[in-house]
Amino acid sequence: RFLDQAEIEYRIASELDDPRLRKIHKLIRKGTLLKVKELYLVMELVDGQSLDRHPPATFESALTTFRETARGMAHMHERG
């Protein structure tokens, strides 16, 4: 199930082109001809910080972060 989900994620992500969304450049399958045993997604490196380790210092900063997140999600929803 996890492998199927990762393939779906790759297919969907490859159709998105918003700068707010991390790009998935490549899908690598490992296994036999009939059965995939391993799957790798080669993703864009995002040099950022986790919000749970480095929370925004101000309400305005948090609002900006969540607004940009919402815009990225809106792009995904617009593409179905």
Secondary structure, 3 states (H helix, E strand, C coil): CHHHHHHHHHHHHCCCCCCCCCCEEEEEEEECCCCEEEEEEEECCCCCCCCCCCCCCCHHHHHHHHHHHHHHHHHHHHCC
